Amino acid sequence: MLGKTCHYSYYPAKAKWPFLITRALRAIEDYLFNSLNFSTSAIVLNTGYRVGYIIIYIAKKGLRVFRIDVINYYLTKTNRNIKVENLKQ
């Protein structure tokens, strides 16, 4: 249901129907990215990133991302998702 993401969703205070999952997931990614307030030359280390949606999102915003995971399933899925998005590994 959540596309194998493992992060909380963000719903505005006046949300009447909280089940617009995709929009809420993108909102928390925007909130996270904007809260970090990194310059575009920043380097980010992400550990335990599941299938990589958040690291793909912030890489598309111009940050360099290094990733570490010990679960081969997630390494494989993230590599596939990075390739689909035409990002450098």
Backbone as XML, in Angstrom:
<?xml version="1.0"?>
<chain id="A" units="angstrom">
  <residue number="1" name="MET">
    <atom name="N" x="0.815" y="-1.192" z="0.000"/>
    <atom name="CA" x="0.000" y="0.000" z="0.000"/>
    <atom name="C" x="0.861" y="1.258" z="0.000"/>
  </residue>
  <residue number="2" name="LEU">
    <atom name="N" x="1.961" y="1.271" z="0.720"/>
    <atom name="CA" x="2.800" y="2.460" z="0.791"/>
    <atom name="C" x="3.982" y="2.388" z="-0.161"/>
  </residue>
  <residue number="3" name="GLY">
    <atom name="N" x="3.976" y="1.450" z="-1.094"/>
    <atom name="CA" x="5.046" y="1.385" z="-2.071"/>
    <atom name="C" x="6.392" y="1.031" z="-1.461"/>
  </residue>
  <residue number="4" name="LYS">
    <atom name="N" x="6.386" y="0.244" z="-0.387"/>
    <atom name="CA" x="7.590" y="-0.204" z="0.303"/>
    <atom name="C" x="8.387" y="0.928" z="0.926"/>
  </residue>
  <residue number="5" name="THR">
    <atom name="N" x="7.770" y="2.090" z="1.073"/>
    <atom name="CA" x="8.436" y="3.175" z="1.782"/>
    <atom name="C" x="8.296" y="2.923" z="3.269"/>
  </residue>
  <residue number="6" name="CYS">
    <atom name="N" x="9.174" y="3.504" z="4.013"/>
    <atom name="CA" x="9.168" y="3.279" z="5.455"/>
    <atom name="C" x="9.391" y="4.606" z="6.161"/>
  </residue>
  <residue number="7" name="HIS">
    <atom name="N" x="8.600" y="5.594" z="5.805"/>
    <atom name="CA" x="8.686" y="6.872" z="6.487"/>
    <atom name="C" x="7.275" y="7.403" z="6.708"/>
  </residue>
  <residue number="8" name="TYR">
    <atom name="N" x="7.182" y="8.325" z="7.616"/>
    <atom name="CA" x="5.878" y="8.876" z="7.956"/>
    <atom name="C" x="5.387" y="9.819" z="6.875"/>
  </residue>
  <residue number="9" name="SER">
    <atom name="N" x="4.087" y="9.919" z="6.800"/>
    <atom name="CA" x="3.475" y="10.853" z="5.864"/>
    <atom name="C" x="3.246" y="12.183" z="6.570"/>
  </residue>
  <residue number="10" name="TYR">
    <atom name="N" x="3.082" y="13.229" z="5.769"/>
    <atom name="CA" x="2.818" y="14.551" z="6.326"/>
    <atom name="C" x="1.478" y="15.033" z="5.805"/>
  </residue>
  <residue number="11" name="TYR">
    <atom name="N" x="0.592" y="15.315" z="6.713"/>
    <atom name="CA" x="-0.728" y="15.822" z="6.357"/>
    <atom name="C" x="-0.896" y="17.215" z="6.945"/>
  </residue>
  <residue number="12" name="PRO">
    <atom name="N" x="-1.334" y="18.163" z="6.147"/>
    <atom name="CA" x="-1.594" y="19.498" z="6.689"/>
    <atom name="C" x="-2.624" y="19.418" z="7.808"/>
  </residue>
  <residue number="13" name="ALA">
    <atom name="N" x="-2.578" y="20.362" z="8.728"/>
    <atom name="CA" x="-3.455" y="20.352" z="9.902"/>
    <atom name="C" x="-4.939" y="20.289" z="9.533"/>
  </residue>
  <residue number="14" name="LYS">
    <atom name="N" x="-5.313" y="20.878" z="8.415"/>
    <atom name="CA" x="-6.725" y="20.923" z="8.039"/>
    <atom name="C" x="-7.132" y="19.800" z="7.087"/>
  </residue>
  <residue number="15" name="ALA">
    <atom name="N" x="-6.312" y="18.760" z="6.975"/>
    <atom name="CA" x="-6.625" y="17.647" z="6.064"/>
    <atom name="C" x="-7.921" y="16.964" z="6.503"/>
  </residue>
  <residue number="16" name="LYS">
    <atom name="N" x="-8.874" y="16.854" z="5.576"/>
    <atom name="CA" x="-10.149" y="16.222" z="5.889"/>
    <atom name="C" x="-10.088" y="14.715" z="5.668"/>
  </residue>
  <residue number="17" name="TRP">
    <atom name="N" x="-9.303" y="14.292" z="4.710"/>
    <atom name="CA" x="-9.218" y="12.875" z="4.374"/>
    <atom name="C" x="-7.742" y="12.514" z="4.261"/>
  </residue>
  <residue number="18" name="PRO">
    <atom name="N" x="-7.188" y="11.825" z="5.259"/>
    <atom name="CA" x="-5.743" y="11.612" z="5.324"/>
    <atom name="C" x="-5.213" y="10.462" z="4.483"/>
  </residue>
  <residue number="19" name="PHE">
    <atom name="N" x="-5.973" y="9.956" z="3.534"/>
    <atom name="CA" x="-5.521" y="8.773" z="2.816"/>
    <atom name="C" x="-5.096" y="9.045" z="1.378"/>
  </residue>
  <residue number="20" name="LEU">
    <atom name="N" x="-4.597" y="10.218" z="1.125"/>
    <atom name="CA" x="-3.959" y="10.511" z="-0.156"/>
    <atom name="C" x="-2.478" y="10.206" z="0.042"/>
  </residue>
  <residue number="21" name="ILE">
    <atom name="N" x="-2.147" y="8.931" z="0.094"/>
    <atom name="CA" x="-0.845" y="8.465" z="0.545"/>
    <atom name="C" x="0.302" y="9.042" z="-0.276"/>
  </residue>
  <residue number="22" name="THR">
    <atom name="N" x="0.228" y="8.968" z="-1.594"/>
    <atom name="CA" x="1.343" y="9.433" z="-2.424"/>
    <atom name="C" x="1.631" y="10.902" z="-2.186"/>
  </residue>
  <residue number="23" name="ARG">
    <atom name="N" x="0.625" y="11.722" z="-2.157"/>
    <atom name="CA" x="0.813" y="13.153" z="-1.936"/>
    <atom name="C" x="1.419" y="13.413" z="-0.549"/>
  </residue>
  <residue number="24" name="ALA">
    <atom name="N" x="0.965" y="12.662" z="0.443"/>
    <atom name="CA" x="1.472" y="12.830" z="1.803"/>
    <atom name="C" x="2.933" y="12.383" z="1.913"/>
  </residue>
  <residue number="25" name="LEU">
    <atom name="N" x="3.297" y="11.307" z="1.212"/>
    <atom name="CA" x="4.690" y="10.855" z="1.221"/>
    <atom name="C" x="5.595" y="11.885" z="0.552"/>
  </residue>
  <residue number="26" name="ARG">
    <atom name="N" x="5.158" y="12.441" z="-0.568"/>
    <atom name="CA" x="5.955" y="13.482" z="-1.235"/>
    <atom name="C" x="6.067" y="14.713" z="-0.345"/>
  </residue>
  <residue number="27" name="ALA">
    <atom name="N" x="5.015" y="15.021" z="0.399"/>
    <atom name="CA" x="5.038" y="16.191" z="1.279"/>
    <atom name="C" x="6.080" y="16.030" z="2.375"/>
  </residue>
  <residue number="28" name="ILE">
    <atom name="N" x="6.202" y="14.830" z="2.951"/>
    <atom name="CA" x="7.201" y="14.646" z="4.007"/>
    <atom name="C" x="8.606" y="14.676" z="3.419"/>
  </residue>
  <residue number="29" name="GLU">
    <atom name="N" x="8.767" y="14.206" z="2.193"/>
    <atom name="CA" x="10.075" y="14.291" z="1.532"/>
    <atom name="C" x="10.443" y="15.754" z="1.283"/>
  </residue>
  <residue number="30" name="ASP">
    <atom name="N" x="9.486" y="16.552" z="0.843"/>
    <atom name="CA" x="9.733" y="17.990" z="0.666"/>
    <atom name="C" x="10.082" y="18.636" z="1.996"/>
  </residue>
  <residue number="31" name="TYR">
    <atom name="N" x="9.331" y="18.293" z="3.031"/>
    <atom name="CA" x="9.566" y="18.856" z="4.355"/>
    <atom name="C" x="10.960" y="18.489" z="4.858"/>
  </residue>
  <residue number="32" name="LEU">
    <atom name="N" x="11.328" y="17.237" z="4.707"/>
    <atom name="CA" x="12.655" y="16.778" z="5.122"/>
    <atom name="C" x="13.746" y="17.519" z="4.360"/>
  </residue>
  <residue number="33" name="PHE">
    <atom name="N" x="13.618" y="17.569" z="3.049"/>
    <atom name="CA" x="14.625" y="18.233" z="2.220"/>
    <atom name="C" x="14.759" y="19.704" z="2.594"/>
  </residue>
  <residue number="34" name="ASN">
    <atom name="N" x="13.645" y="20.380" z="2.719"/>
    <atom name="CA" x="13.679" y="21.804" z="3.049"/>
    <atom name="C" x="14.196" y="22.056" z="4.466"/>
  </residue>
  <residue number="35" name="SER">
    <atom name="N" x="13.901" y="21.155" z="5.387"/>
    <atom name="CA" x="14.378" y="21.294" z="6.764"/>
    <atom name="C" x="15.887" y="21.129" z="6.865"/>
  </residue>
  <residue number="36" name="LEU">
    <atom name="N" x="16.449" y="20.279" z="6.030"/>
    <atom name="CA" x="17.894" y="20.057" z="6.061"/>
    <atom name="C" x="18.658" y="21.305" z="5.643"/>
  </residue>
  <residue number="37" name="ASN">
    <atom name="N" x="18.079" y="22.056" z="4.711"/>
    <atom name="CA" x="18.662" y="23.324" z="4.271"/>
    <atom name="C" x="20.127" y="23.184" z="3.830"/>
  </residue>
  <residue number="38" name="PHE">
    <atom name="N" x="20.417" y="22.099" z="3.127"/>
    <atom name="CA" x="21.761" y="21.871" z="2.609"/>
    <atom name="C" x="21.993" y="22.663" z="1.336"/>
  </residue>
  <residue number="39" name="SER">
    <atom name="N" x="23.253" y="22.986" z="1.082"/>
    <atom name="CA" x="23.591" y="23.551" z="-0.223"/>
    <atom name="C" x="23.577" y="22.411" z="-1.236"/>
  </residue>
  <residue number="40" name="THR">
    <atom name="N" x="23.511" y="22.743" z="-2.509"/>
    <atom name="CA" x="23.438" y="21.697" z="-3.531"/>
    <atom name="C" x="24.737" y="20.920" z="-3.659"/>
  </residue>
  <residue number="41" name="SER">
    <atom name="N" x="25.800" y="21.368" z="-3.013"/>
    <atom name="CA" x="27.056" y="20.617" z="-3.046"/>
    <atom name="C" x="27.194" y="19.683" z="-1.849"/>
  </residue>
  <residue number="42" name="ALA">
    <atom name="N" x="26.189" y="19.605" z="-1.014"/>
    <atom name="CA" x="26.248" y="18.778" z="0.194"/>
    <atom name="C" x="26.289" y="17.290" z="-0.153"/>
  </residue>
  <residue number="43" name="ILE">
    <atom name="N" x="26.889" y="16.534" z="0.742"/>
    <atom name="CA" x="26.937" y="15.083" z="0.621"/>
    <atom name="C" x="26.129" y="14.499" z="1.777"/>
  </residue>
  <residue number="44" name="VAL">
    <atom name="N" x="25.244" y="13.564" z="1.448"/>
    <atom name="CA" x="24.357" y="12.967" z="2.433"/>
    <atom name="C" x="24.678" y="11.479" z="2.558"/>
  </residue>
  <residue number="45" name="LEU">
    <atom name="N" x="24.752" y="10.981" z="3.783"/>
    <atom name="CA" x="24.911" y="9.556" z="4.037"/>
    <atom name="C" x="23.576" y="9.037" z="4.543"/>
  </residue>
  <residue number="46" name="ASN">
    <atom name="N" x="23.054" y="8.029" z="3.864"/>
    <atom name="CA" x="21.779" y="7.441" z="4.266"/>
    <atom name="C" x="21.999" y="5.975" z="4.567"/>
  </residue>
  <residue number="47" name="THR">
    <atom name="N" x="21.547" y="5.531" z="5.725"/>
    <atom name="CA" x="21.674" y="4.120" z="6.097"/>
    <atom name="C" x="20.289" y="3.516" z="6.239"/>
  </residue>
  <residue number="48" name="GLY">
    <atom name="N" x="20.156" y="2.267" z="5.833"/>
    <atom name="CA" x="18.870" y="1.583" z="5.948"/>
    <atom name="C" x="17.782" y="2.245" z="5.136"/>
  </residue>
  <residue number="49" name="TYR">
    <atom name="N" x="18.002" y="2.424" z="3.871"/>
    <atom name="CA" x="17.142" y="3.263" z="3.021"/>
    <atom name="C" x="16.015" y="2.522" z="2.323"/>
  </residue>
  <residue number="50" name="ARG">
    <atom name="N" x="15.832" y="1.253" z="2.644"/>
    <atom name="CA" x="14.780" y="0.423" z="2.026"/>
    <atom name="C" x="14.946" y="0.414" z="0.510"/>
  </residue>
  <residue number="51" name="VAL">
    <atom name="N" x="13.937" y="0.835" z="-0.260"/>
    <atom name="CA" x="14.032" y="0.741" z="-1.721"/>
    <atom name="C" x="14.511" y="2.031" z="-2.373"/>
  </residue>
  <residue number="52" name="GLY">
    <atom name="N" x="14.907" y="3.013" z="-1.565"/>
    <atom name="CA" x="15.610" y="4.177" z="-2.071"/>
    <atom name="C" x="14.805" y="5.375" z="-2.529"/>
  </residue>
  <residue number="53" name="TYR">
    <atom name="N" x="13.525" y="5.415" z="-2.262"/>
    <atom name="CA" x="12.726" y="6.527" z="-2.779"/>
    <atom name="C" x="13.166" y="7.883" z="-2.231"/>
  </residue>
  <residue number="54" name="ILE">
    <atom name="N" x="13.503" y="7.941" z="-0.960"/>
    <atom name="CA" x="13.913" y="9.227" z="-0.387"/>
    <atom name="C" x="15.270" y="9.654" z="-0.926"/>
  </residue>
  <residue number="55" name="ILE">
    <atom name="N" x="16.220" y="8.712" z="-1.028"/>
    <atom name="CA" x="17.532" y="9.104" z="-1.547"/>
    <atom name="C" x="17.460" y="9.490" z="-3.013"/>
  </residue>
  <residue number="56" name="ILE">
    <atom name="N" x="16.576" y="8.862" z="-3.764"/>
    <atom name="CA" x="16.373" y="9.245" z="-5.168"/>
    <atom name="C" x="15.808" y="10.660" z="-5.233"/>
  </residue>
  <residue number="57" name="TYR">
    <atom name="N" x="14.845" y="10.937" z="-4.375"/>
    <atom name="CA" x="14.230" y="12.258" z="-4.343"/>
    <atom name="C" x="15.264" y="13.344" z="-4.056"/>
  </residue>
  <residue number="58" name="ILE">
    <atom name="N" x="16.088" y="13.140" z="-3.016"/>
    <atom name="CA" x="17.046" y="14.192" z="-2.680"/>
    <atom name="C" x="18.202" y="14.248" z="-3.680"/>
  </residue>
  <residue number="59" name="ALA">
    <atom name="N" x="18.516" y="13.135" z="-4.321"/>
    <atom name="CA" x="19.528" y="13.166" z="-5.385"/>
    <atom name="C" x="19.025" y="13.979" z="-6.575"/>
  </residue>
  <residue number="60" name="LYS">
    <atom name="N" x="17.753" y="13.860" z="-6.883"/>
    <atom name="CA" x="17.172" y="14.660" z="-7.971"/>
    <atom name="C" x="17.187" y="16.150" z="-7.642"/>
  </residue>
  <residue number="61" name="LYS">
    <atom name="N" x="17.217" y="16.478" z="-6.353"/>
    <atom name="CA" x="17.291" y="17.874" z="-5.929"/>
    <atom name="C" x="18.724" y="18.407" z="-5.986"/>
  </residue>
  <residue number="62" name="GLY">
    <atom name="N" x="19.688" y="17.534" z="-6.335"/>
    <atom name="CA" x="21.052" y="17.991" z="-6.530"/>
    <atom name="C" x="22.056" y="17.577" z="-5.468"/>
  </residue>
  <residue number="63" name="LEU">
    <atom name="N" x="21.603" y="16.879" z="-4.433"/>
    <atom name="CA" x="22.544" y="16.455" z="-3.398"/>
    <atom name="C" x="23.227" y="15.155" z="-3.805"/>
  </residue>
  <residue number="64" name="ARG">
    <atom name="N" x="24.461" y="14.990" z="-3.356"/>
    <atom name="CA" x="25.178" y="13.734" z="-3.569"/>
    <atom name="C" x="24.849" y="12.815" z="-2.413"/>
  </residue>
  <residue number="65" name="VAL">
    <atom name="N" x="24.438" y="11.596" z="-2.729"/>
    <atom name="CA" x="23.984" y="10.670" z="-1.695"/>
    <atom name="C" x="24.851" y="9.416" z="-1.698"/>
  </residue>
  <residue number="66" name="PHE">
    <atom name="N" x="25.353" y="9.069" z="-0.517"/>
    <atom name="CA" x="26.016" y="7.790" z="-0.315"/>
    <atom name="C" x="25.075" y="6.949" z="0.521"/>
  </residue>
  <residue number="67" name="ARG">
    <atom name="N" x="25.000" y="5.668" z="0.210"/>
    <atom name="CA" x="24.030" y="4.817" z="0.886"/>
    <atom name="C" x="24.690" y="3.554" z="1.414"/>
  </residue>
  <residue number="68" name="ILE">
    <atom name="N" x="24.201" y="3.113" z="2.554"/>
    <atom name="CA" x="24.684" y="1.892" z="3.183"/>
    <atom name="C" x="23.471" y="1.083" z="3.626"/>
  </residue>
  <residue number="69" name="ASP">
    <atom name="N" x="23.447" y="-0.174" z="3.230"/>
    <atom name="CA" x="22.417" y="-1.086" z="3.719"/>
    <atom name="C" x="23.028" y="-2.477" z="3.763"/>
  </residue>
  <residue number="70" name="VAL">
    <atom name="N" x="22.593" y="-3.294" z="4.674"/>
    <atom name="CA" x="23.132" y="-4.642" z="4.798"/>
    <atom name="C" x="22.173" y="-5.709" z="4.272"/>
  </residue>
  <residue number="71" name="ILE">
    <atom name="N" x="21.013" y="-5.288" z="3.830"/>
    <atom name="CA" x="20.019" y="-6.238" z="3.328"/>
    <atom name="C" x="20.065" y="-6.242" z="1.804"/>
  </residue>
  <residue number="72" name="ASN">
    <atom name="N" x="20.476" y="-7.372" z="1.258"/>
    <atom name="CA" x="20.685" y="-7.491" z="-0.177"/>
    <atom name="C" x="19.426" y="-7.185" z="-0.985"/>
  </residue>
  <residue number="73" name="TYR">
    <atom name="N" x="18.270" y="-7.568" z="-0.491"/>
    <atom name="CA" x="17.007" y="-7.300" z="-1.178"/>
    <atom name="C" x="16.862" y="-5.804" z="-1.463"/>
  </residue>
  <residue number="74" name="TYR">
    <atom name="N" x="17.130" y="-4.975" z="-0.445"/>
    <atom name="CA" x="16.978" y="-3.529" z="-0.614"/>
    <atom name="C" x="18.069" y="-2.941" z="-1.499"/>
  </residue>
  <residue number="75" name="LEU">
    <atom name="N" x="19.257" y="-3.489" z="-1.447"/>
    <atom name="CA" x="20.321" y="-3.042" z="-2.353"/>
    <atom name="C" x="19.900" y="-3.268" z="-3.806"/>
  </residue>
  <residue number="76" name="THR">
    <atom name="N" x="19.376" y="-4.455" z="-4.082"/>
    <atom name="CA" x="18.940" y="-4.792" z="-5.437"/>
    <atom name="C" x="17.798" y="-3.892" z="-5.901"/>
  </residue>
  <residue number="77" name="LYS">
    <atom name="N" x="16.799" y="-3.720" z="-5.058"/>
    <atom name="CA" x="15.643" y="-2.888" z="-5.420"/>
    <atom name="C" x="16.045" y="-1.425" z="-5.615"/>
  </residue>
  <residue number="78" name="THR">
    <atom name="N" x="16.899" y="-0.919" z="-4.752"/>
    <atom name="CA" x="17.334" y="0.474" z="-4.880"/>
    <atom name="C" x="18.152" y="0.667" z="-6.149"/>
  </residue>
  <residue number="79" name="ASN">
    <atom name="N" x="19.047" y="-0.258" z="-6.455"/>
    <atom name="CA" x="19.827" y="-0.162" z="-7.690"/>
    <atom name="C" x="18.912" y="-0.131" z="-8.906"/>
  </residue>
  <residue number="80" name="ARG">
    <atom name="N" x="17.866" y="-0.962" z="-8.886"/>
    <atom name="CA" x="16.898" y="-0.956" z="-9.988"/>
    <atom name="C" x="16.177" y="0.390" z="-10.067"/>
  </residue>
  <residue number="81" name="ASN">
    <atom name="N" x="15.748" y="0.917" z="-8.929"/>
    <atom name="CA" x="15.027" y="2.193" z="-8.924"/>
    <atom name="C" x="15.915" y="3.351" z="-9.370"/>
  </residue>
  <residue number="82" name="ILE">
    <atom name="N" x="17.176" y="3.324" z="-8.989"/>
    <atom name="CA" x="18.113" y="4.353" z="-9.430"/>
    <atom name="C" x="18.295" y="4.297" z="-10.939"/>
  </residue>
  <residue number="83" name="LYS">
    <atom name="N" x="18.393" y="3.106" z="-11.476"/>
    <atom name="CA" x="18.540" y="2.946" z="-12.924"/>
    <atom name="C" x="17.297" y="3.449" z="-13.662"/>
  </residue>
  <residue number="84" name="VAL">
    <atom name="N" x="16.121" y="3.120" z="-13.140"/>
    <atom name="CA" x="14.854" y="3.569" z="-13.747"/>
    <atom name="C" x="14.791" y="5.089" z="-13.788"/>
  </residue>
  <residue number="85" name="GLU">
    <atom name="N" x="15.320" y="5.748" z="-12.769"/>
    <atom name="CA" x="15.296" y="7.206" z="-12.688"/>
    <atom name="C" x="16.469" y="7.880" z="-13.416"/>
  </residue>
  <residue number="86" name="ASN">
    <atom name="N" x="17.309" y="7.070" z="-14.074"/>
    <atom name="CA" x="18.449" y="7.576" z="-14.842"/>
    <atom name="C" x="19.428" y="8.396" z="-13.995"/>
  </residue>
  <residue number="87" name="LEU">
    <atom name="N" x="19.675" y="7.929" z="-12.770"/>
    <atom name="CA" x="20.649" y="8.589" z="-11.899"/>
    <atom name="C" x="21.952" y="7.792" z="-11.906"/>
  </residue>
  <residue number="88" name="LYS">
    <atom name="N" x="23.053" y="8.480" z="-11.661"/>
    <atom name="CA" x="24.350" y="7.810" z="-11.570"/>
    <atom name="C" x="24.436" y="7.065" z="-10.257"/>
  </residue>
  <residue number="89" name="GLN">
    <atom name="N" x="25.106" y="5.885" z="-10.309"/>
    <atom name="CA" x="25.329" y="5.112" z="-9.075"/>
    <atom name="C" x="26.734" y="5.316" z="-8.592"/>
  </residue>
</chain>
